[in-house]
Amino acid sequence: MSVYESLGLQPIVNASGAVTRLGGARMSRAVVGAFSDAARQSVPVEQVQAAASRAIAQVTGAEAGLVTTGSAAALTLGAAAILAGYDLGRMEMLPHCDGFPCEFVVAREHRNGYDHAVRAAGARLVDVGFNEVTAGAGVRRTEAWEYVAAFSKNTAGVLYVYSADSQPPLEEVVRSARQHNIPVLVDAAGELPPRANLLLPRITGADLVAFSGGKAIRGPQSSGILCGRQDLIASAALQMLDMDDYFELWDPPTELIDKKKLNGIPRHGIGRGMKVAIEEIVALMTALAIFAEGDFSDQLDEQRGFLQAIEEGLDGASARCQRIEHDDGETPPTLVISIPDSSSDSALEVCRRLRQGSPPVYVGHGRLHQGALVINPTCLTAEDANVLVQRLREELAN
């Protein structure tokens, strides 16, 4: 009996990928082993975070890094760092920003539910630009000059949501912001792979970049990475760590926090509820090293095999399959299963029945409005693929 079954829960077939609501990606044996080993001993958290900072800096080219409780927490801590810096008084005030700049300029087309994480630190978002292409009103999207036009004495930073087709280019935004001494916080949570995006801080010059640790990196689902300028990483760490100590005894590693810049220890900060366990830090560092150095070819071949088996298993069923491949050699392929002559309501019903059956099957629901199910093989096993074919045939027959 599995640990979930002992709790009266039935494990599912996860064909949605490394999504948070289903527990993220599966950790490798090496990562689970590192987690287990680290949990058996005690080490000061700031020392473990300093070691993580060195590892993150080496992989990303950033000055420093911090392990966080997911990329949303990285955004909150990053915003808090930009708002407070090394100023103990500001740290104490957050999320209230009376008397100092608190506005973050963001493209209107970048707004999404996750900017709540930035607002949680006390930031106020100022929208700029339009996406006239999506609106069908023109050919232009947000442009760099629109950020600059919104800068004022109340501007603390820029929030930029990164993707392969984000506009304007991140480099342009960073260059414009730097001319006004305004830091840029980048949300790149789900932008791995490709691995090359780990170098965003170095390549673009962005001041802070947030990544998820529990998706492609395959660390603990509750982990994330914030990397960038050393002074901002230090501020983020100060506002997350347990600060219940004597200033005379407290000895943080200099590469993480420069104690000489402080005239005392801040109280527990706005990020205290986002504390990271030492075993999570160690596990993420293990996963990051594997991800940064790994060869994805065997993994992708296995995933293609799963999708091929599903396609062959659905031959003759009332569905049309389309394989979507990526040319970066790292991103998993996906399989789009369209239900002919059906409405989006029909696809929704199939998706619902898959979840309610035994075993429950969770497929990607991003294209239900198009009458299609999406299969992401990231979390599948060979056994899962076989069960998935059987369940799909059952529900499509209905």
HELIX and SHEET records of a PDB file:
HELIX    1   1 VAL A    3  SER A    6  1                                   4    
HELIX    2   2 THR A   20  LEU A   22  5                                   3    
HELIX    3   3 ARG A   29  ALA A   38  1                                  10    
HELIX    4   4 VAL A   45  THR A   60  1                                  16    
HELIX    5   5 SER A   71  ALA A   84  1                                  14    
HELIX    6   6 LEU A   88  MET A   93  1                                   6    
HELIX    7   7 ARG A  108  HIS A  110  5                                   3    
HELIX    8   8 GLY A  113  ASP A  115  5                                   3    
HELIX    9   9 HIS A  116  ARG A  119  1                                   4    
HELIX   10  10 GLU A  132  ALA A  135  1                                   4    
HELIX   11  11 ALA A  144  ALA A  150  1                                   7    
HELIX   12  12 LEU A  170  ARG A  178  1                                   9    
HELIX   13  13 ARG A  195  LEU A  199  5                                   5    
HELIX   14  14 LEU A  200  THR A  204  1                                   5    
HELIX   15  15 GLN A  230  LEU A  238  1                                   9    
HELIX   16  16 LYS A  259  LYS A  261  5                                   3    
HELIX   17  17 ARG A  272  MET A  274  5                                   3    
HELIX   18  18 ILE A  278  GLU A  293  1                                  16    
HELIX   19  19 SER A  297  GLY A  313  1                                  17    
HELIX   20  20 SER A  344  GLN A  356  1                                  13    
HELIX   21  21 LEU A  368  GLN A  370  5                                   3    
HELIX   22  22 PRO A  377  CYS A  379  5                                   3    
HELIX   23  23 ALA A  382  ALA A  397  1                                  16    
SHEET    1   A 2 VAL A  13  ALA A  15  0                                        
SHEET    2   A 2 VAL A 361  VAL A 363  1                                        
SHEET    1   B 7 ALA A  64  THR A  68  0                                        
SHEET    2   B 7 GLY A 224  GLY A 228 -1                                        
SHEET    3   B 7 LEU A 208  SER A 212 -1                                        
SHEET    4   B 7 VAL A 184  ASP A 187  1                                        
SHEET    5   B 7 THR A 155  VAL A 161  1                                        
SHEET    6   B 7 GLU A 103  ALA A 107  1                                        
SHEET    7   B 7 ARG A 124  VAL A 128  1                                        
SHEET    1   C 3 ARG A 320  ILE A 324  0                                        
SHEET    2   C 3 THR A 334  SER A 338 -1                                        
SHEET    3   C 3 ALA A 372  ILE A 375 -1                                        
END                                                                             
